[in-house]
């Protein structure tokens, strides 16, 4: 069944199956499994989460992480084009894939993103990331732009 399309399912799918054709709800699952776009999005989400956990992050932050997997996925040429990367990320926003979801805050140059996890332990990782971000903000408030050392 297709959620709120029970009537369509009974009429159209029933007719197709009765005529000997494949059930479109079954072939839909094949399309979802063999989707290179979803595979690309999942690779980005996993690389992002492994690097930043659930910290709010900008594309400028990613541009500074040139050796990271997330940079390589968003900038395959070695140069991060923020407009094209932002467009790709906007297609991923609020779209859960394998227990990970990209969330957006703000717009344009001030846009921040983070990956939320519904995987086991995801809330723990999010809490740790938020604490780390809060501590970093407190250090920035105290010392401004002075270089700082993060203790882990």
N, C-alpha and C positions, 0 to 999 in steps of 0.2 A: 504494500500500500504506500501511497505517496502523501503522507500527512493529511492535509486538508483537501486532497483531490480524490476522495473516495468515489464520488460519482463518476469522474473521468476514468478512474482505475477500473471500476466495474464495467463501464460501457466500452471504452476504447481498448484497454488491455485485454479485457475478456474477449472482444471480437478478434483481436490480433492472434491471441493464443488459440482460439477456436478455429481460426483459418490456418493454423499451423506455423505461424510466425513466432519468432523469439519474443519472450516477455521483455518489454522495454525497461522495466524496472531492474531486471537482471543485467542487461547490457549497460545500463547506467552505472552500475557498480564497477564494471570493467573499465569504463572511461575514467571513473574517479581513481581507481588503482593505478592506471597507466597514464597519468597526467604529468608531463614534464614541468609544467608551470608550478604545480603543487610541490613537486620534488625540489624545484629551485627555491620556492618560498620556505619550505621546511628547512633546507640547508641554511638559508639566511637566518631564520628564527633560532635554530640550534646554535649557530656560530655566535649570534648576538647574545643569546642567553648564557652561553659558556664564557663569553668575555665580560659582559656587563651585568649578568644576572637580571634583576628587575630595576636597575638604576635608570633614571631618566637620562637620556643621551641625545645629543644633537648630531647632525651629520658632520659638523666641525669636529666633534669629539672623535668620530670614526676616522675622519681624515688625518688625525694625529696618530692613529694606530695603524700605520702602514704595513706592519709585519703581521697583523692579525688576519685571521680567516675571514672575518666580517668585511674588512676593507677589500680583500681580494674578491669577495663575492659581489660587492657593490661597485667596485672599480676594477673590472677585469683588465683594463688598459693600463692600470697603474696611476690613473688620474681620476679622482672622484668628481664626477659632474653632479653637483648637488641637485640640479633641476631634474635630471633623468633618474637619479637615485630617489629623490623625493616622490616622483611620479610612481616609481615601482613600489615604494613603501606605502603610498596612499592606496594602492590596489590591495595591499595586504592588511591594512588596518581593520581591526575588529573581525578578522576572519580566522577562527580557531583552526589550527592544523596540528594534529597529533599532540594535543594537550598544551600547545603554545599559541599565544595570541599577541599580536603587535597592537599597542595602544598609543594614540597620538594626543599630545597636549599642545595647544597653540597653533599658530599658522605662520607661514612664510619663513623668514630668517630665524625666528625664535621658536620654531617647532621643535618639540622634544618628543622622543619616542621611548617606549620601554616594552619589554616582552614579559607578559604575565604567563605563569605556568599553572595549569590545573593538574599537572602530574604529581604523583606522591612526593612530598617534600618541597613542592613548589612554594607554598606559603612560608615555609621556614626560610628558604632562600630569599624570598621577597623581603621578609622582615630583616634579615641580615644586610641585604643590599640597602634598604632604607636607613638602617642605623649607620651604615658606612657613609651614605650620602649626607645624612644629617651631621655627622661628625666632621666631614669635609667642609660643609657649609659653615659650621661653627669656627673651624680653623681659618677659613677665608675671612670671616667677619672679624676675627681677632687680628690676623696678620696681613690682610689685604693681598697684594700681589707678590709678596715675598715668597721665595722658594720654600717648599715644605717637604718634609719627609713623612711618608705614610708608614706607620708601623702596623704590621699584620700579626 
